[in-house]
Amino acid sequence: MNFFRKGAQAIALGTTSSSPKSAALISALPFSISPASDRFRSKSWSAWAHLEAVQGAGRIISIVGDSSRIGESGLALGAATRAGTVALMKTLARETRAATTCNAIALGLIETAHAPDFIEANRERLTKLYPVRRLGRPSDVAPMVTLLASEQGSWISGQTLSISGGFSMI
């Protein structure tokens, strides 16, 4: 079944009905010219704001959990959302101006991003999951963000870089 709107092909998602009224339509257009209603429906409004802020050259860096790449038990919804962010960065990398790069950083567990009580109660169990036998720190992440945001990172685009202490390996 094909649907068309304003001359652009649209994709029918999440429906088994032949009725267009029950289909969720997302335009098959470059992100920068897609209708605002599609951006809102697909929860990618913040990416649009980032693109609008990047005039000429710039960097878009999304930071997600590594469950976006490997999945984790009990984190299905979070992993799916994060994976969507990763896919959005790859798509934007193909669609944005030549001087704009778009990347994602997938993190393992960063100690300061969680409640101290949770960390202390689970530290031994958690550190065994990581080959480097410790949890991440902001200082583990900052150099990669700095690189991607710098001129030295100008030829890195559409990538998902894992900073996870070896938790996930590709």
C-alpha positions in Angstrom: 0.0 0.0 0.0 1.4 3.4 -0.9 0.3 6.8 0.4 1.2 10.1 -1.0 1.1 13.5 0.5 2.1 16.8 -1.2 3.8 14.9 -3.9 6.2 13.0 -1.6 6.0 9.3 -0.9 5.0 8.5 2.6 5.5 5.3 4.6 2.6 3.5 6.4 3.7 2.4 9.8 2.1 0.3 12.5 -1.1 -0.7 10.7 -2.6 -3.9 9.3 -5.7 -2.0 8.1 -6.2 -0.9 4.5 -7.6 2.3 5.7 -5.3 5.3 5.5 -7.0 6.8 8.5 -5.5 4.2 10.8 -1.9 4.5 9.4 0.7 6.6 11.0 2.3 8.5 8.1 5.9 9.7 8.0 7.1 11.6 5.0 10.0 10.1 3.0 11.8 13.4 2.8 15.1 14.7 4.0 14.9 15.5 7.7 15.5 19.3 7.2 12.5 19.7 4.9 10.2 17.1 6.5 6.9 18.6 7.8 6.9 19.7 11.5 4.1 17.3 12.2 6.3 14.4 11.2 9.2 15.6 13.4 6.8 15.9 16.3 5.2 12.6 15.7 8.6 10.8 15.5 9.9 12.5 18.6 12.8 14.0 16.8 12.0 17.7 17.5 15.2 18.2 19.5 17.3 17.1 16.5 15.5 19.7 14.4 16.4 22.3 17.0 20.0 21.2 16.8 20.0 21.4 13.0 18.5 24.9 13.1 21.2 26.0 15.6 24.0 24.7 13.3 24.3 27.4 10.6 27.0 26.6 8.0 29.4 24.2 9.8 28.9 22.5 13.1 28.8 19.3 15.1 25.8 17.3 16.4 26.8 14.8 19.1 24.3 12.6 20.7 25.2 10.7 23.9 23.2 7.5 24.5 23.5 4.3 26.5 25.2 1.3 25.0 21.9 -0.6 25.2 21.2 1.2 21.9 23.7 -1.1 20.2 23.6 -4.3 22.2 20.2 -4.4 24.0 19.9 -5.1 27.7 17.4 -7.1 29.6 14.9 -4.8 31.2 15.8 -1.8 29.1 13.7 -2.5 25.9 12.0 0.9 25.7 15.2 2.8 26.6 17.3 0.7 24.1 14.7 1.3 21.3 14.7 5.0 21.9 18.5 5.2 22.0 18.8 3.1 18.9 16.4 5.5 17.2 18.8 8.3 18.2 21.7 6.4 16.7 19.8 5.9 13.4 18.8 9.6 13.4 22.5 10.6 13.7 23.4 8.3 10.8 20.6 9.7 8.6 21.5 13.3 9.5 25.1 12.7 8.7 24.0 11.8 5.1 21.6 14.7 4.8 23.4 17.7 6.5 25.6 20.2 4.9 29.2 19.1 4.1 30.7 21.0 7.0 28.3 19.5 9.6 29.1 16.2 11.3 26.7 14.0 13.2 27.8 11.3 15.6 26.6 9.3 18.6 28.6 8.2 21.6 27.3 5.1 23.3 28.2 4.9 27.0 28.6 2.1 29.4 27.6 2.9 33.0 29.0 6.2 34.1 29.2 6.3 37.8 28.1 9.9 38.3 25.0 9.5 36.2 23.3 7.2 38.7 22.1 7.5 42.3 25.1 7.0 44.7 23.0 4.5 46.8 22.4 2.3 43.7 26.1 2.4 42.7 27.3 1.5 46.2 24.8 -1.3 46.6 25.7 -2.9 43.2 29.3 -1.8 42.7 30.9 -5.3 42.9 28.3 -6.9 40.6 28.5 -4.0 38.1 32.2 -3.8 37.8 32.4 -7.5 37.0 30.5 -6.7 33.8 33.3 -4.5 32.5 36.7 -5.9 31.4 38.5 -2.9 32.7 36.9 -3.7 36.2 35.6 -0.3 37.0 32.7 2.0 36.1 33.0 4.9 33.8 33.8 8.5 34.7 33.0 11.8 33.0 36.8 12.1 32.3 36.5 8.9 30.2 33.9 10.6 28.0 35.1 14.2 27.7 38.1 13.5 25.4 35.9 11.9 22.8 33.3 14.7 22.9 36.2 17.2 22.6 37.6 15.3 19.6 34.2 15.1 17.8 33.5 18.7 18.5 36.9 19.9 17.2 38.3 20.5 13.8 40.3 17.3 14.2 36.9 15.5 14.2 35.8 17.1 10.9 36.1 13.8 9.0 34.3 11.7 11.5 30.6 11.6 10.7 27.7 9.1 11.0 29.6 7.0 13.6 28.6 5.4 16.9 31.6 5.3 19.2 31.4 3.1 22.3 33.0 4.3 25.5 32.1 1.4 27.7 35.2 0.0 29.4 34.9 -3.0 27.1 31.3 -3.8 28.0 30.3 -4.0 24.4 32.8 -4.8 21.6 32.2 -4.8 17.9 
